[in-house]
Amino acid sequence: MPTATPLRGVRVVAVEQAISAPLTTRHLADLGAEVIKIERPDGGDFARAYDATVRGLSSWFVWVGRGKRSLALDLKAPPAAEILRRLIARADIFIQNLAPGAAERLGLGAETLRARHPALIVCSISGYGPDGPQRDRKAYDLLLQGEGGVLAVTGTPEAPAKAGISVADIAAGLYALSAILAALYHRQATGEGATLEIAMLDAIVEWVSAPLYFAHYGGTPPQRAGMRHSGIVPYGPYRCADGAVNLAIQNEREWARFCTQVLQAPDLARDPRFDRNAHRLANRHLLEPLIEEVFAPLTVAEVEARLEAADIPFGRVNDLEGVWNHPQLRARGRFAAAASPVGPIEVLRHPMNQQGVESPVYPIPALGEHSAAILSELGYSTAEIAALRDAGVILGP
């Protein structure tokens, strides 16, 4: 029988919105933590309204919103302070990604909370960090892709392009998750809580480290190469008769096999223009048309057969429907049904696979779905909960 989820019994209070902190708490919930998500009564987390494509629900919220209990609470209403006090007194982790200074104005700054609860783990996610000249700037993913160098290395030589997913948010959310798990381990050993400050800028610059070092120490930035690689050739999609195949040649042994078995041109491996990666990079304008000339009469399936026989890394350039129906994902049972306000929705399982451990797929909450239940657990009577609802302090059944 599978063992219990690793974070069962861990309690999280999250004042969160958009992607970075919600992704962190989504994964804490995936691992079994109880996550109470505090949302505005007038619409909730604004990620709920990014679109309505998943049978009326936002695709973004379906992604990062599941597994949590939704408490719709007006944080500016006077009764909210007592509700928060009771919630945080029971919590192991508090996480927030409000606008700069907002948490402190609400009495939810790390210093205040840790003074009251020394064992509490407080995690704050911001755009630029808690100090420095840009600490008060609001931050969104595209802005951080520009500030942190993603736009400097993504796109074509003629024009930069943003990454098509929220890489700065995701980077910050996953570093927050890692830091929280480390802090839990530290607390188990010492009894001490932690103050964690995760900046989107720090996180995305960490991801840009290799080209950053290359540019600074080499004196020349790597060139934007579109769907190809700025420093390795051949690497990227190459056209065939009916599509394209993604190649990734990583060393000279693979290059020799590629020339002999795939291109069926063994002399090309010894050609001084192409006999090592530095030469192939300098002469890519000559080499890449030669590759596509060989591939032109061949179907994707025929090229893939040659690549597989030669043990050359390759992949397909899928559209999103191709990803949804990917045979590897489907064969491994990577999709499952999650309950939601509009009925069961097929979603991806989380990728933190641990053999022998439960891996349930938790529901997607409606706004304020758990407000009354949470307040009841905090000791509020039915009449008190009704009064808070009537006053607009909470929302929910």
N, C-alpha and C positions, 0 to 999 in steps of 0.2 A: 504493500500500500504506500502511496506517496506520503511524505512527511508534510507537516504544516508549512505554509508560506514563511519565508525567513523573517519578515518584519511583523508577524502577527503580534498584537499587543502594543505596538508602537503607535502613538497618537500624534497627528500632525494638524496644526491649524494654519491655513493658508489664506492670506489676503493677496490675491493674485489676479492677473489679467493677461490677455494675449497669449504668448507662447512660452517664454523662457521658464518662469516659475511653474506654470501649469504643466509643462512637460516634465519638470522635476517631480512634482507631486503625483502626476499620472504614473510615473515609474515607481515611486514609493508605494502607491496604491497597488500596482501590479505585484509588488513583492509582499503584499499583505498588510501594509500599514492602514490604519483608519485615518482618512484624510477628510477634514471638514473644510470645505471651500466656502469662504465668505464672499458673497456677491452683492452688488447693489440691487435693491428691490426694483428699481426702474430700468429693467432690461438685463441686469446681471453682467457678467463678464462680456466685454464688447466683442470677444471672439465668437460669441453666440450669434452675432448678426453679420459676420463677414460675408456669408452667403446662405442659401437655403436649398442646397442641391441634394442633400441626403434625406430625401423624403420630407423636406421641410426643415431639416436641421442643418446647421453649419458644418461643412466638411472639416473645418479647423477644430471646432468644438468636439466633434465625434472623435477626432484624433487625440486631443489632449485632455478632454473633459471627463473621460470615463473613470469609474472606480471611486468616485468621491461622493461625499454627502454635501448637498447644497444647502447652505444657510443664507437666505436672503435677508441682509441686515443693513440698515441705514447707519453707517459708522458715525455720522455726525449727530445723530439723535442722542440726547443725554442717556437714555437707558442702555445704549450700546456699550458704554464703558464697563458696566457691571457684567454684562453678558460676556464681553471679551475677557474680563478679569477671571471669571469662572472657567471659561474655556481654556485659557492659557495656563491656569493653575493645574489643569489635568493633562497638559500636553507635554510631549517629549521634544517636539520640534515646532518652531514657528518660522514661516517663510513668507516673504513679501517681495513684490517687485513694483511697488507704487512709484509715482513720480517722485523726483528728488525732494526730500524734506517732508513728504506727506506722512510717512510712518511716525516720524518724530512729533509732528503736530497732533497726531492722534494718540500720543502716549505709547507708541509701539516701537520706539527706537530700541536698538540692541542693548545699549547701556542701561536704559530703564528696565527692560525686561530681565536682563541678566542679574541686575541688583536684587530684584524680587525673587528670581528663580535661578540660582547659580547652576543648577543641573540642566537648564534649558539649552537646547541648541537653536540659535537664532541665525537664520540665513537670509541675507538681503541681496537681491540681484538688481544691479543698476546698469546704466549705460557706460559710465566713465569711471566709476569707483567713488569712494566716500570722501576723497580729498582731491587736491589739484585744481587747476584753474577752470576745468570743464566739468566739475562735479555736479553742477546744477543743471546741466543740459538734459533735456528729454531725449530719449534715444529710441529709434526704431531700426529694424533690421537693415534696410537699404542704406541708411545713414552710416551704420557701423561697417557695412561692407566697403563703403567708400573710405571711411576713416582708417580702417584696419588693413587696407591693402588688397582686399579680394578683387576689387575692380581693377587694380593695377595688373593682375595676373590672369584675369578671366576675360574672354572675348577674342577678338581678332586683332591683328596688327593695326587695322584702321580704326577700331572702336572698342571700348570696354563693354562688358555686359555683366549684369548682376547674376549671381547664382539663382537658379530658379526655385530654390527652397530657402527657408529662413535660417541660413547657416549661422549667423551671429546669435540668434535666439537659441538655436539648438545647441551650439557650442556652450553657451552660458548655462543652459539648463542641464546639460550632462556633466559639466564641471561642478555645478551645485549639487547634483546627485552624488557624485563621487566624494565631494567634501563632506556631505552630510553622513554618508555611510562610514567614512573614516572617523568622523566625530562621534558617531554612535559607538564605534569600536573603542575609541579613546575613553568615552564616558563609562563604558562597561568596565574598563580596567581601573579608572581613577575616580569615578563619580562626578567628574567635572563636565559641565556643559561647554559650549563653544560659541564664539561669534565668528560668523563666516561672511565675508564680503566678496561677492562674485561680480566682476565687471564684464559686460559684453565685449568691451574693447580688449581687455586682457585675454579673454577666451579666443576671440577670432584672430588676434595677432599671434597667439600660440599656434594656431592652425596654419598661419602664413609664414611660420618661422623659416622653413627651408628656402623659399625664394627671397625672404628678407635677408638672410645671411649671404645668399648668393649675390644679391645686388650690392650689399654694403661692403663685403670683403672682396668681391670680384670687380667692383667698379662699374658693372653693366647689369641692368635689370634683365631678368629672363623675358623673352619676347612672348606676348600673348599669341597663342597658336590655335585659337578656336577649338575644334574638337580633336586636334592633334596635341602632342606633348611638346612643351617648350625645350626639353633637353634630351629626349630619347626618340630615336627613329629606327625602324618604323614602330609607331605607337599611335593608335587611334583608328577611326573607321576608314575603310578603303572600299571603293565601289566595285560591285560585281554586276552581272547581267540583270539581276532582279532585286537589288538591294545593296546592303553594305555589311561588311564583317569588321568587327573591332579586333585589332591585333595589339599584342603587348610583348615585344621582343625585349628581354631584360639582360641578355648577356651574349657573348660571342658564340657560345656553343649553340644557343637557339638560333642565332643569325645564320650559322652555317647550315643547320638542318632546314631552316626556312628556305634558303636559297636552293638547296639540293632537292628537297622533297616537295616543297610547296610551289616555288617558282619554277622548279625543274631547270635551274640555271646555276649549276655549281660554281662556275667561274666567277659569278657575281660576288661570292663570299670573299674571293681573293682580290677583287678589283681594288686598287689603292684608293679610289674615291670613296669606297664603302666598307673597307676591311675592319674598321673599328667605329664605335658609336660617334666619337668626335668627328670623324670624317663623314659619316652618314648625316650627321646634323648639319655640317657645313654644306653638304651637297644634296640636301633633301629635295631641292627643286628639281634635281635630276633623277633621284631614286624613286620618289613617290609616283611620278607618272609611269615609270617602268613597272612598278607593282600593279598599278591599276590596268596597265596594258595587258598583263598576264591574266588578271581577274576578269577583264571585260567580257570574254565569251563564256565565263563559268557562272553557274548559279551560286547563290549563297550556300546551299546544301553541298555542292561539289567542292567549294573552297573549304568549308568546314570539315569535310571528310579528309582533305589533304592535311589541314592543320592538326586534326586529331591524330592522324597517323604519324605525324612528325612530332607530336607532343609539344605543340606551340600553343601558348595561352591565347584564347580567343573568346569572343562573346557576341551576342546579337545586340543591335541597337533597337530596343523595344519602344513602341509607344506605350502609353499608360494602360491601355486595355490589354496590351501584351503582357505587361507586368501583372495586372490583375489575374490573368489566366496563366501565369508562368507555370510550366509543368513541374519545376522543382519546388516552388512554393506550395502548389496544390498537392503534390505527392507527399510532402512532409506535414501536411495538415496545418499550414500556417494561418489559415483563416478560421474564424469561429463566429458564432452568433452572440451579440451583446444585446441585452435588453435596453430599451430606450423609451422615451415618451411616445414614440410613434410605432412601437412594436420592435421585434427583433431585427437587428441590422448586422450584416456580415462585416466583420472588422478583422484587422491583422492582430495576431497574438504578439505579445511583447517579445523582444529578441534575447532576453537575459535567461537563456535556457540553462536550467540546473537539473541534472538527472535525478529522478527520485523525489522531486519537490513539486508540490501542487502548483499549477499554473492556470488558475481560473481566469475567465474573461468577465470583468465586472461591468455593471450597467452604466449607461450614460444618464446622468440625473437631469430632471427638469429643474428649472429655476425655483429655488425655495422648497424643493420637494421634501427636505428633511428638517425644515425650520422648527416645526412644532416638536418633533421627536427629540431633536438635540436640546431644545430648551427644557423639555420635560426631564431629560437626563441630568440637566444642570440644576434641577430642583424647582423649576417654575411650575406653578399650578396651571390647570386648564384655564381658569379665569384670567390669570396673569398673561398667559400666552394669547388669549383672545383679545385682551386689552392692548397688547403690543401690536397685534395684527390690525386691530381697528385704528390704532394711531399711526399706522404706516411704518412702524419701526421694523417690522418683519413682513415677509411675504411668504405665503405658502398655505397648504391645506391645514 
